[in-house]
Amino acid sequence: MVGLIAALGPPALAAYPVLAYCDREARRGRATVGLRLCLALGIGAGLSAAGYFLWLFFVGPPGTTYHVCETAAWLAIAGFGWTRCATAGLSSTASGAIEQTDQQAARLSAASRSPPRQRLLTFSFVAALALAAIGAIANYRNSPLGDWDAWTIWNQRARFLFRGGPQWRQAFSPAFAHRDYPLLLPCSNARLWSYLGAEAAWVPWLLGTLFTLATVGLLAAAVCRLRSQSQGVLAGLTLLGMVPFLDRGSLQYADVPLAFFLLAAVLLLALYDASQHRRAGYLVLSGLMAGLAAWTKNEGLVLLLVLPAARGLTTWRRNGFRGVMVEWLVWTVGVLPPLALVVIQKLCLAGGNEFVTGQSWSVLLAKLADPWRYAMIAQAFAVHAMRIARPFAVVAPLYYLLIGRRKHSTDAGSLPTACAVLLLMLAAYFAIYLVTPCELGWHLATSAERLLLHLTPLGVWILFLGLATPEEIISCP
């Protein structure tokens, strides 16, 4: 337990004050603290895994010296960050004079006439979180090594990195499939094992479960910040009701961490739009999250193209070409460090990707001209989307009819950006299936649900960001 705290604590402790400083306009409250804690967990996990990989690549197998140096670095960053926060007055009530990100939401929340209903919603959310944790424990008891991809790809590679010593590069031997898969999850697991001094089977499960719960918490807290408390709790309950998403995390797949970073990259842009002074820190953090998504799975590389394209499309009319270029440049500052890790791994360790090599142009054009492939992919997307959304496929439209759309918005760019990201990601996934070298039916059956799970939290975010809140309905005359 001491080793686990030493591994997880300092990175999160260092990330939190950085987030607090970038987010210094926010009013203090549980939603703000929860949002920062969830983001700190993701940033800490991603950057600590990056440090492990760099040490392994340039120095050698990490040992006691690595642990001492890393812990000292994180504590130094934490000390500097907390000092800056104190200097900026974030630890005092002076920050309370700065506006809430959405003043109308704050006013309506305070005017809510049904506090017992709010308490019931909060109790339901806590109970659902507890049930999700129980379900994760049950998954561990049934499958302590995770499901197929966990023990054939992610955990296997982590074991090579941890056990391999000077021969750790054998993890990228041509004998293994998917050599080019990014290393955030394997490095995170190997790093935790190095602190524990043993290859504990529960470590990958714990990391996957933490990312699952952090994604739920991130979604709920962000909607609370930008809309209302009830809206945030309902968003969290909706995601907690999607059992396939919860299961994939505790079964140790990389799809849930990818969903976390994808959601974080988009909602940080929403916080940027909602802030009065448009702090550049939000853009840098959004870029960092997108870069960590690219270092989690290859699908994250698609986000590096989709997110700036979606942002440019939705902000061009407001900010013009110059404004879009400035945002892109600042956003890229956050992207570059994790992207450099991806480049190092793919150029120096991994071979080519089997999905983009070995096909002639004539074969690709024949696939693109085949209407049955389009029909198969569309059908698979629809079927798996219904399985994931069940039972909300009926409830969500009824809720929309009862509550209605959001009437007024002071951050008009965030919702169109999120919608554009969702549609472009879906289009990119659709295109990948069109040209896949694998047998299409098998490829869809084994991966389509997981690809849609990447976008599930984002879809819930869009729904509850665009809907009116219960407080708005209650306050109507």
C-alpha positions as CSV (number, residue, x, y, z in Angstrom):
1,M,0.0,0.0,0.0
2,V,2.9,2.4,0.8
3,G,4.4,1.7,-2.6
4,L,1.0,2.4,-4.3
5,I,0.6,5.7,-2.5
6,A,4.2,6.6,-3.4
7,A,3.5,5.8,-7.0
8,L,0.1,7.5,-7.5
9,G,0.2,10.3,-4.9
10,P,3.1,12.7,-6.0
11,P,2.0,12.9,-9.7
12,A,-1.6,13.8,-8.8
13,L,-0.4,16.2,-6.0
14,A,1.8,18.0,-8.6
15,A,-0.9,18.1,-11.3
16,Y,-3.6,19.5,-9.0
17,P,-2.1,23.0,-8.3
18,V,-1.2,23.4,-12.0
19,L,-4.9,22.8,-12.8
20,A,-6.0,25.1,-10.0
21,Y,-3.8,27.9,-11.4
22,C,-5.0,27.5,-14.9
23,D,-8.6,27.3,-13.6
24,R,-8.2,30.2,-11.2
25,E,-11.4,31.9,-12.4
26,A,-13.6,29.2,-11.2
27,R,-15.7,29.6,-8.0
28,R,-14.7,27.2,-5.3
29,G,-17.1,24.3,-4.8
30,R,-17.4,20.5,-4.9
31,A,-17.8,20.5,-8.7
32,T,-14.6,22.4,-9.2
33,V,-12.6,20.3,-6.7
34,G,-14.0,17.1,-8.3
35,L,-13.2,18.3,-11.8
36,R,-9.6,19.1,-10.9
37,L,-9.1,15.8,-9.0
38,C,-10.3,13.7,-12.0
39,L,-8.1,15.7,-14.4
40,A,-5.1,15.4,-12.0
41,L,-5.5,11.7,-11.9
42,G,-5.4,11.4,-15.7
43,I,-2.5,13.9,-16.1
44,G,-0.5,12.3,-13.3
45,A,-1.0,8.8,-14.8
46,G,-0.1,10.0,-18.3
47,L,3.0,12.0,-17.4
48,S,4.4,9.6,-14.9
49,A,4.1,6.8,-17.5
50,A,6.0,9.2,-19.9
51,G,8.7,9.6,-17.3
52,Y,9.0,5.8,-16.9
53,F,9.3,5.3,-20.6
54,L,11.9,8.0,-21.1
55,W,14.0,6.6,-18.2
56,L,13.7,3.1,-19.7
57,F,14.6,4.3,-23.2
58,F,17.5,6.6,-22.4
59,V,18.9,5.2,-19.1
60,G,17.8,1.6,-18.6
61,P,15.5,-0.4,-16.4
62,P,14.2,1.8,-13.6
63,G,15.3,1.0,-10.1
64,T,15.7,2.8,-6.7
65,T,17.5,5.8,-8.3
66,Y,14.6,6.3,-10.7
67,H,12.1,6.2,-7.8
68,V,14.0,8.7,-5.8
69,C,14.5,11.1,-8.7
70,E,10.9,10.9,-9.9
71,T,9.4,11.4,-6.5
72,A,11.7,14.3,-5.8
73,A,10.8,15.9,-9.2
74,W,7.0,15.5,-8.6
75,L,7.2,16.9,-5.0
76,A,9.3,19.9,-6.3
77,I,6.6,20.6,-9.0
78,A,3.9,20.2,-6.4
79,G,5.7,22.6,-4.0
80,F,6.2,25.2,-6.7
81,G,2.6,24.8,-7.9
82,W,1.0,25.2,-4.5
83,T,3.3,28.3,-3.8
84,R,2.1,29.9,-7.1
85,C,-1.5,29.1,-6.1
86,A,-1.1,30.7,-2.7
87,T,0.6,33.8,-4.3
88,A,-2.4,34.1,-6.7
89,G,-4.8,34.0,-3.8
90,L,-6.4,30.7,-4.9
91,S,-6.3,29.4,-1.3
92,S,-8.3,32.4,0.0
93,T,-11.8,33.8,-0.5
94,A,-10.4,36.4,-2.9
95,S,-11.1,34.1,-5.8
96,G,-14.7,34.1,-4.8
97,A,-15.1,37.5,-6.4
98,I,-14.4,36.1,-9.8
99,E,-17.4,35.0,-11.8
100,Q,-18.9,31.5,-12.0
101,T,-18.3,30.1,-15.5
102,D,-22.0,30.2,-16.2
103,Q,-23.7,32.8,-14.1
104,Q,-27.2,32.0,-15.2
105,A,-26.7,28.3,-14.2
106,A,-25.5,29.4,-10.7
107,R,-28.5,31.7,-10.2
108,L,-30.9,29.0,-11.3
109,S,-29.2,26.4,-9.1
110,A,-29.5,28.7,-6.1
111,A,-33.1,29.3,-6.9
112,S,-34.0,25.7,-7.0
113,R,-37.3,25.0,-5.1
114,S,-36.8,21.3,-4.6
115,P,-33.7,20.6,-2.4
116,P,-35.1,17.2,-1.3
117,R,-35.1,16.2,-5.0
118,Q,-31.5,17.3,-5.4
119,R,-30.5,15.3,-2.3
120,L,-32.3,12.3,-3.8
121,L,-30.4,12.7,-7.0
122,T,-27.1,13.0,-5.2
123,F,-27.8,9.9,-3.2
124,S,-28.7,8.0,-6.3
125,F,-25.4,9.0,-7.9
126,V,-23.4,7.9,-4.9
127,A,-25.3,4.6,-4.8
128,A,-24.7,4.1,-8.5
129,L,-21.0,4.7,-8.0
130,A,-20.9,2.1,-5.3
131,L,-22.7,-0.4,-7.5
132,A,-20.2,0.3,-10.3
133,A,-17.3,-0.3,-7.8
134,I,-19.0,-3.6,-6.8
135,G,-19.3,-4.6,-10.4
136,A,-15.7,-3.8,-11.0
137,I,-14.7,-6.1,-8.0
138,A,-16.9,-8.8,-9.4
139,N,-15.2,-8.5,-12.8
140,Y,-11.8,-8.9,-11.1
141,R,-12.9,-12.0,-9.3
142,N,-14.2,-13.5,-12.5
143,S,-11.3,-12.3,-14.7
144,P,-8.3,-11.2,-12.6
145,L,-6.1,-10.9,-15.7
146,G,-8.7,-9.0,-17.7
147,D,-10.3,-9.8,-21.0
148,W,-8.6,-10.7,-24.3
149,D,-6.9,-7.5,-25.3
150,A,-5.8,-6.9,-21.7
151,W,-3.7,-10.0,-21.4
152,T,-2.7,-10.4,-25.0
153,I,-1.6,-6.8,-25.7
154,W,-1.5,-4.3,-22.8
155,N,-0.6,-6.4,-19.8
156,Q,1.7,-8.7,-21.8
157,R,3.7,-5.7,-23.0
158,A,3.8,-4.3,-19.4
159,R,5.2,-7.6,-18.2
160,F,8.0,-7.5,-20.8
161,L,8.9,-3.9,-19.7
162,F,8.9,-4.9,-16.1
163,R,10.5,-8.3,-16.3
164,G,12.8,-7.7,-19.3
165,G,15.6,-5.8,-17.6
166,P,18.2,-5.0,-20.3
167,Q,16.2,-7.1,-22.8
168,W,13.0,-5.0,-22.4
169,R,13.0,-4.2,-26.2
170,Q,11.9,-7.8,-26.8
171,A,8.4,-6.4,-26.0
172,F,8.5,-5.2,-29.6
173,S,9.7,-8.4,-31.2
174,P,8.2,-9.2,-34.7
175,A,6.8,-12.3,-33.1
176,F,4.1,-10.2,-31.4
177,A,1.2,-8.5,-33.0
178,H,0.4,-4.8,-32.7
179,R,3.9,-3.7,-32.0
180,D,3.1,-0.1,-32.8
181,Y,0.4,0.2,-30.2
182,P,1.1,3.2,-27.8
183,L,2.5,2.6,-24.4
184,L,0.7,4.8,-21.9
185,L,-1.1,1.9,-20.3
186,P,1.7,-0.7,-20.4
187,C,4.2,1.9,-18.9
188,S,1.7,2.9,-16.2
189,N,1.3,-0.7,-15.1
190,A,5.0,-1.5,-15.3
191,R,5.7,1.7,-13.3
192,L,3.3,0.7,-10.5
193,W,4.8,-2.8,-10.4
194,S,8.3,-1.3,-10.1
195,Y,7.2,0.8,-7.0
196,L,5.5,-2.3,-5.5
197,G,8.5,-4.5,-6.3
198,A,6.2,-7.3,-7.5
199,E,3.9,-8.0,-10.5
200,A,0.6,-7.7,-8.7
201,A,-2.3,-8.9,-10.9
202,W,-4.7,-6.3,-9.3
203,V,-2.6,-3.3,-10.5
204,P,-4.0,-3.2,-14.1
205,W,-7.5,-3.7,-12.7
206,L,-7.1,-0.9,-10.3
207,L,-5.8,1.5,-12.9
208,G,-8.7,0.6,-15.3
209,T,-11.3,1.0,-12.5
210,L,-9.8,4.4,-11.5
211,F,-10.0,5.6,-15.1
212,T,-13.6,4.4,-15.3
213,L,-14.7,6.2,-12.2
214,A,-12.6,9.3,-13.1
215,T,-14.4,9.5,-16.4
216,V,-17.8,9.5,-14.7
217,G,-16.6,12.0,-12.1
218,L,-15.1,14.3,-14.8
219,L,-18.3,14.2,-16.9
220,A,-20.5,14.9,-13.8
221,A,-18.3,17.7,-12.4
222,A,-17.9,19.5,-15.8
223,V,-21.6,19.5,-16.4
224,C,-22.2,20.8,-12.9
225,R,-19.7,23.6,-13.6
226,L,-21.2,24.7,-16.9
227,R,-24.9,23.9,-16.4
228,S,-26.2,23.0,-12.9
229,Q,-25.8,20.5,-10.1
230,S,-28.8,18.4,-11.1
231,Q,-27.7,18.3,-14.7
232,G,-24.3,17.1,-13.7
233,V,-25.6,14.3,-11.5
234,L,-28.0,13.2,-14.2
235,A,-25.1,13.1,-16.7
236,G,-23.1,11.0,-14.3
237,L,-26.0,8.6,-13.7
238,T,-26.5,8.2,-17.4
239,L,-22.9,7.1,-18.0
240,L,-23.1,4.9,-14.9
241,G,-26.1,3.2,-16.5
242,M,-24.1,2.1,-19.6
243,V,-22.7,-1.2,-18.3
244,P,-20.5,-2.0,-21.4
245,F,-18.5,1.1,-20.7
246,L,-18.1,0.2,-17.0
247,D,-17.1,-3.3,-17.8
248,R,-14.4,-2.4,-20.3
249,G,-12.5,-0.4,-17.7
250,S,-12.4,-3.1,-15.0
251,L,-11.6,-5.7,-17.7
252,Q,-8.4,-3.7,-18.3
253,Y,-8.9,-2.4,-21.8
254,A,-7.3,0.8,-23.0
255,D,-10.6,2.1,-24.5
256,V,-11.8,3.7,-21.2
257,P,-8.5,5.7,-20.7
258,L,-8.8,6.8,-24.3
259,A,-12.4,7.9,-23.7
260,F,-11.2,9.8,-20.6
261,F,-8.6,11.8,-22.4
262,L,-10.8,12.4,-25.4
263,L,-13.6,13.8,-23.1
264,A,-11.1,15.9,-21.1
265,A,-9.6,17.4,-24.3
266,V,-13.1,18.6,-25.5
267,L,-14.4,19.8,-22.1
268,L,-11.3,21.8,-21.4
269,L,-12.1,23.8,-24.6
270,A,-15.6,24.3,-23.2
271,L,-14.1,25.7,-20.0
272,Y,-11.9,28.0,-22.1
273,D,-15.0,29.3,-24.0
274,A,-16.9,29.8,-20.8
275,S,-14.1,31.7,-19.0
276,Q,-14.1,35.5,-19.1
277,H,-10.4,36.0,-19.7
278,R,-9.9,33.0,-22.0
279,R,-6.9,31.7,-20.1
280,A,-4.4,30.0,-22.4
281,G,-3.8,27.3,-19.8
282,Y,-7.1,25.6,-20.8
283,L,-5.9,25.3,-24.4
284,V,-2.5,23.9,-23.4
285,L,-4.2,21.4,-21.1
286,S,-6.6,20.4,-23.9
287,G,-3.7,19.8,-26.2
288,L,-1.9,17.7,-23.5
289,M,-5.0,15.6,-23.0
290,A,-5.3,15.0,-26.8
291,G,-1.6,14.1,-26.9
292,L,-2.1,11.6,-24.1
293,A,-5.0,10.1,-26.0
294,A,-2.6,9.5,-28.9
295,W,-0.2,7.8,-26.5
296,T,-3.0,5.6,-25.2
297,K,-4.3,4.1,-28.5
298,N,-3.7,4.6,-32.2
299,E,-7.3,5.9,-32.4
300,G,-6.1,8.8,-30.3
301,L,-4.0,9.9,-33.3
302,V,-7.2,10.5,-35.2
303,L,-8.2,13.0,-32.4
304,L,-5.1,15.0,-33.1
305,L,-6.5,15.7,-36.6
306,V,-10.2,15.9,-35.7
307,L,-10.1,18.2,-32.7
308,P,-8.2,21.2,-34.3
309,A,-10.3,20.7,-37.5
310,A,-13.6,20.8,-35.5
311,R,-12.4,23.7,-33.5
312,G,-11.4,25.7,-36.6
313,L,-14.8,24.9,-38.2
314,T,-16.8,26.1,-35.2
315,T,-14.8,29.2,-34.2
316,W,-13.8,30.6,-37.6
317,R,-16.9,32.9,-37.8
318,R,-16.3,34.2,-34.3
319,N,-12.6,34.7,-34.2
320,G,-11.5,34.8,-37.8
321,F,-8.5,33.1,-39.3
322,R,-6.0,34.8,-37.0
323,G,-7.9,33.8,-33.9
324,V,-8.1,30.2,-35.1
325,M,-4.4,30.1,-35.8
326,V,-3.5,31.5,-32.4
327,E,-5.7,28.9,-30.7
328,W,-4.1,26.1,-32.8
329,L,-0.5,27.2,-31.9
330,V,-1.3,27.4,-28.1
331,W,-3.1,24.0,-28.2
332,T,-0.1,22.5,-30.0
333,V,2.2,23.4,-27.1
334,G,0.3,20.8,-25.0
335,V,0.3,18.2,-27.8
336,L,4.0,18.1,-28.6
337,P,5.5,16.4,-25.5
338,P,3.3,13.2,-25.6
339,L,3.4,13.3,-29.4
340,A,7.2,13.1,-29.2
341,L,6.8,9.9,-27.2
342,V,4.6,8.4,-29.9
343,V,7.2,9.3,-32.5
344,I,10.1,7.8,-30.5
345,Q,8.2,4.6,-30.0
346,K,7.0,4.2,-33.6
347,L,10.3,5.1,-35.2
348,C,12.7,3.4,-32.8
349,L,10.8,0.4,-31.5
350,A,7.7,-0.5,-33.5
351,G,7.3,-1.9,-36.9
352,G,4.6,-0.8,-39.5
353,N,0.9,-0.8,-38.8
354,E,-0.8,-3.8,-40.3
355,F,-3.9,-1.7,-41.1
356,V,-2.1,0.8,-43.3
357,T,0.5,-1.4,-45.1
358,G,0.3,-4.2,-47.6
359,Q,-2.7,-3.1,-49.7
360,S,-2.6,-1.9,-53.3
361,W,-4.5,1.1,-54.6
362,S,-6.7,-1.2,-56.7
363,V,-7.8,-3.1,-53.6
364,L,-8.5,0.1,-51.6
365,L,-10.5,1.5,-54.5
366,A,-12.5,-1.7,-54.8
367,K,-13.4,-1.6,-51.1
368,L,-14.4,2.1,-51.3
369,A,-16.7,1.3,-54.3
370,D,-18.4,-1.7,-52.6
371,P,-21.9,-0.5,-51.3
372,W,-22.3,-3.7,-49.1
373,R,-19.3,-2.6,-46.9
374,Y,-21.1,0.7,-46.2
375,A,-24.3,-1.1,-45.3
376,M,-22.4,-3.6,-43.0
377,I,-20.6,-0.9,-41.2
378,A,-23.7,1.3,-40.7
379,Q,-25.6,-1.7,-39.4
380,A,-22.9,-2.7,-37.0
381,F,-22.6,0.9,-35.7
382,A,-26.4,1.1,-35.1
383,V,-26.6,-2.3,-33.4
384,H,-23.7,-1.7,-31.0
385,A,-24.8,1.9,-30.3
386,M,-28.2,0.5,-29.2
387,R,-26.5,-2.1,-27.0
388,I,-24.4,0.6,-25.3
389,A,-27.2,3.1,-24.9
390,R,-29.7,0.6,-23.6
391,P,-31.9,1.5,-21.6
392,F,-31.4,5.2,-22.5
393,A,-32.3,4.8,-26.2
394,V,-35.9,5.5,-25.2
395,V,-35.4,7.5,-22.0
396,A,-33.1,10.2,-23.6
397,P,-35.5,11.2,-26.4
398,L,-38.4,11.4,-23.8
399,Y,-36.3,13.5,-21.5
400,Y,-35.5,15.8,-24.4
401,L,-39.2,16.2,-25.2
402,L,-40.0,17.0,-21.6
403,I,-37.1,19.3,-20.8
404,G,-36.3,20.8,-24.1
405,R,-33.2,22.5,-25.5
406,R,-31.0,25.0,-23.7
407,K,-32.4,28.5,-24.4
408,H,-29.4,30.7,-23.8
409,S,-25.6,30.2,-23.9
410,T,-22.6,32.4,-23.2
411,D,-20.2,29.8,-24.5
412,A,-21.7,29.1,-27.9
413,G,-18.5,27.5,-29.4
414,S,-18.3,24.6,-27.0
415,L,-21.4,22.6,-28.1
416,P,-20.7,22.9,-31.8
417,T,-17.1,21.9,-31.3
418,A,-18.1,18.8,-29.3
419,C,-20.7,17.8,-31.9
420,A,-18.2,18.3,-34.7
421,V,-15.6,16.1,-32.9
422,L,-18.2,13.4,-32.4
423,L,-19.2,13.3,-36.0
424,L,-15.7,13.6,-37.4
425,M,-14.5,10.8,-35.2
426,L,-17.4,8.6,-36.3
427,A,-16.6,9.4,-39.9
428,A,-12.9,8.5,-39.4
429,Y,-13.8,5.2,-37.7
430,F,-16.2,4.4,-40.6
431,A,-13.5,5.1,-43.1
432,I,-11.0,2.8,-41.2
433,Y,-13.5,-0.1,-41.5
434,L,-14.0,0.6,-45.2
435,V,-10.3,0.0,-46.0
436,T,-9.4,-2.5,-43.3
437,P,-7.3,-5.4,-44.5
438,C,-9.1,-7.8,-42.1
439,E,-12.3,-9.6,-42.9
440,L,-14.9,-7.0,-42.4
441,G,-17.5,-9.0,-40.4
442,W,-14.9,-10.3,-38.0
443,H,-13.3,-6.8,-37.6
444,L,-16.7,-5.2,-36.8
445,A,-17.7,-7.9,-34.4
446,T,-14.5,-7.7,-32.4
447,S,-13.9,-3.9,-32.3
448,A,-16.9,-1.8,-33.3
449,E,-18.4,-1.7,-29.8
450,R,-15.1,-0.6,-28.3
451,L,-14.6,2.2,-30.8
452,L,-18.1,3.5,-30.0
453,L,-17.3,3.4,-26.3
454,H,-14.5,5.9,-27.0
455,L,-17.2,8.4,-27.9
456,T,-19.8,7.4,-25.3
457,P,-18.8,9.9,-22.6
458,L,-18.6,12.6,-25.3
459,G,-22.1,11.8,-26.5
460,V,-23.5,12.1,-22.9
461,W,-21.6,15.4,-22.5
462,I,-23.2,16.8,-25.7
463,L,-26.6,15.7,-24.6
464,F,-26.6,17.3,-21.2
465,L,-24.6,20.4,-22.3
466,G,-27.3,21.1,-24.9
467,L,-30.4,20.3,-22.8
468,A,-32.2,22.7,-20.5
469,T,-31.6,21.9,-16.8
470,P,-34.2,20.8,-14.2
471,E,-33.5,24.1,-12.4
472,E,-34.5,26.1,-15.5
473,I,-37.8,24.2,-15.8
474,I,-38.6,24.6,-12.1
475,S,-37.9,28.3,-12.1
476,C,-40.2,28.9,-15.0
477,P,-43.4,30.7,-14.0
